[in-house]
Amino acid sequence: MSSIASTPFSSVPVASPAVSRRRFALVGLGTAAAAVIANLLVYALGSAVVGYDSRFVVLANASGTILFTVVPAIMAVLLYAVLVRFSGNPAHIFTNIAVVVLIVSLIPDLTYIPSVPGATSGQTAILMLMHVVAAVVIVSMLTTQTRSERP
């Protein structure tokens, strides 16, 4: 029998508590790295398609993209570790929390960012896309790669 189960209310698999700490740590590091790499690709493509105004500090260079991706990714990994340890359905709970956090994270992009010097609609769209890309990478990696491999 598989250690992956689904609740009758959700098709999101339940992470097994049998996942080793070492494997979880490696997945967590990989998740943070994958989110950063994905957002750096979005940053580079955005630069080619939209072009960044040098006055727009938020996208002035890639270091902001790295910092504002790796810190939330690490926080997400820590949250997921707590949920795996103490929750019966960590993947479902984490996914719900991630959706709420994503929505909240888009609010400043729609309200504050347009007032920042040098901001354009295109740059704002790139920022919002980065939020979505990071969320998709983080949620998908943590909820799928931390499943127990034991039968």
Secondary structure, 3 states (H helix, E strand, C coil): CCCCEECCCCCCEECCCCCCHHHHHHHHHHHHHHHHHHHHHHHHHHHHHCCCCCCCHHHCCHHHHHHHHHHHHHHHHHHHHHHHHHCCCHHHHHHHHHHHHHHHHHHHHHHCHHHCCCCCHHHHHHHHHHHHHHHHHHHHHHHHHCCCCCC
